[in-house]
Each structure stands twice: as structure tokens, then as C-alpha cells.
């Protein structure tokens, strides 16, 4: 029997802080749209089961304790710093283990190409993430919830941009199977994520992976869809977008924080990928 437990207030299962949003006509036509979201701190009486899945996308970001998720005929342990993206119309069940406590943020969203993104991510990565991308998702979901609570007039625009950033970051994650088969790619990705603020060249990546330059470029592009330089550039711009949206540091300082030695190079790269300058991006999405 299908269960679809949706709690709107504290109860025997634990505590919840929830918000709901009805997307505008413009948002439904153009944006990634938030439907609902919030925070849960649940004991082992909490369980949600959807045998037919749901019509929108669901993102679960664990911050404390642990949860269990059955998805794609596999059981997953959801630990702090992890994120799970569930695609529409796929059966799933998640709950707090016996005698446990699970604290997490969640976000239901739809619109634009969200369903296609989620389906692609499901097939490529399984939808379960740990590490920098998962932590970034947790931060973004919390910011979306805070913007809704503040009744920000640009809530739909900013939320759509944050959802887009999360989806693109998740798409770029190398599947677990490929990581196991190709430790060189895993080592290069770890090195890039840890050192993106510094000068990085192919020689440094070769040393990190202990492989030849030709082999490195070939297997990295086969696994991620990008050359090492393209991936590094996109990752730096992605992190720059976060800084532009969440702080007021000058563009010159943002450029240095994400690894560009010269602001002019940063502005050119940003314009090429985003179709606008960093200053225009910040003004467009935050004012």
C-alpha cells in the first residue's frame, strides 16, 4: 500500500519547518520552479514511500544523523554532507533508521529542463552524491528556503539560478563506476576541486594522477565530457557565480578567489560562458 506522508507541523515523528510556493505564470514558462521545501529533524517514526514516484524532482540534503533511501532497487545510507536527487516518476522510500535521528533539508522543484536533468543524472550518477557538490547543494537549498522566508521579491529568479547551478554541478560528477575503473580521473577531479584557486597546468595534473599527458586528456574527456582545462574553467566560473550571488566582494577579488590571476581574463571567460559580465550577472540576479 502506497504511503505519501507529508507533514506540515511538528508531531510524533519529530520537527519540521516547511514552506510552499505557487510558481507564477512566467516562472512556469521559463524558470526552474520551487514547489516546496524545508527542514526536518526526524526520529524513527518518520517514513515516506511513493510507489509511483512524484511528478517533480526532489533533493534531500543530510546535515546530521542518517537516513535510509531505497531508490533504483538499491539501498543508500544518507549521511551528513550527502545529497540525493530523485527523478520524477521513479519509486522510492526513505526513512529514519530504528532508534536514530535524521536531520535534513529538502526541496521539491520542477520546470524548465529539470526532469530531463534529473533523469540524465539518475542514469549517469545514480543521483547520490557526497563531497563538494553535495555540500554546495545543501548550502543552496538552505539559501532558497531563507529567501522564501524573507519574502524576497526576486525569489523565483534567484531560486531558478541556484537550481540550475546545482543541476549542472551534479551532471559534471563522474559516475562511481567510472571512478572505480579509472582512478586517474578521480585523482584529477580531487586535485582540481582542492586546488582550483591556484595556478594549475597539465604537468601538475599528471603528477596528481601518475599518468602520461596524452592518456590523462583522453580518459578525462571520455569520463566527464570536458578536457581538463574546460572542466577547470567551468568549475571556477561556477564557484564565481556562487560568490557573486552570495556576497558583495568586488569582481577583482572574486576573480582572485576562484583562480584567475587577471580580472580581465576572468571577465572574458565569464562573458563567454554566461553571456554577460560578472557585474551584469550580479546586478541581474540580485537587484
Phi, psi and omega in degrees: 000131184283134174245141177219076186280121178236115184259137180245000179205169179299150180201195182295340181280339183141211183243150179215142171233113189236156173220151177232153182218136175256107185299143177289169179298321179295316180298318180297331182278324190239331194258168159281127190248128172284133175256316178197168179184176179160198184230139177235142165231104195239145172267191187282007172273355183272128176203139174232130177227130179228103184288336179254006184073199178226168186276346180242184178268150180228129178243127179245125182237110184277134180243341179201159181066212177204151175235167176241138180231128171255116186206135181057040177061024177230153175259134181236139174265120182263107185250166178305135182089005178255161177220146179229125177254119181257125181281155179300147172064033174235128183301144177201159175213133176221149187197169174269129180299160182305132179064016182256175173227136182231122178244126183205160171257150177222158179212123170264129179213162182209194174087172180046229181253027185300317181296320179294318176301309184298322180292319178297316180296321178301315182287325185276313188244353182083350176084003181247129187227149170223164177094201186303319181295317179296318179296321177297319178300316179301318179296317182293318180296318178298320180294321178299316180296319179294319179298321178295318180296327180278357182055042179299131183293336179261023184306311186295320181292312182293317179299320179298318179295317180295320177297318178299316179300314181299314182297318179294322177295319180292324178298325185284348181292134179286131179303148182303320181298319179292324178297318180296320182283333186226083182295337179298317179296317179300318180293321179293316179298317179298319180294316180297316182294328183275332188240016185300338181281350182255171173291129181230131174232175183297328180297319178295322179291322177300316181295323180292326185259346181059046178223170178284160181298313182298316180296318181301310182298318183294310185285329179294315180293323179295327183276323187251341184088000181229154167287162178305320180295316180298318180296315180299318180297314179295322179293317178297317180294323177298315178293325178296320179298322177297316181295321180293327183274338187247359181213181182238022178297142177302155181303321179301318181290321177300317179303314180294322183294333181255011169104008177265127180285330183235127180304326181298319178295321178298313181297319179296314180296318181297315181297322181295320182275326187252349179079012178201164179282163177303318180296319178294322178299310180299315181295319183294321187263345184244346181258000000 
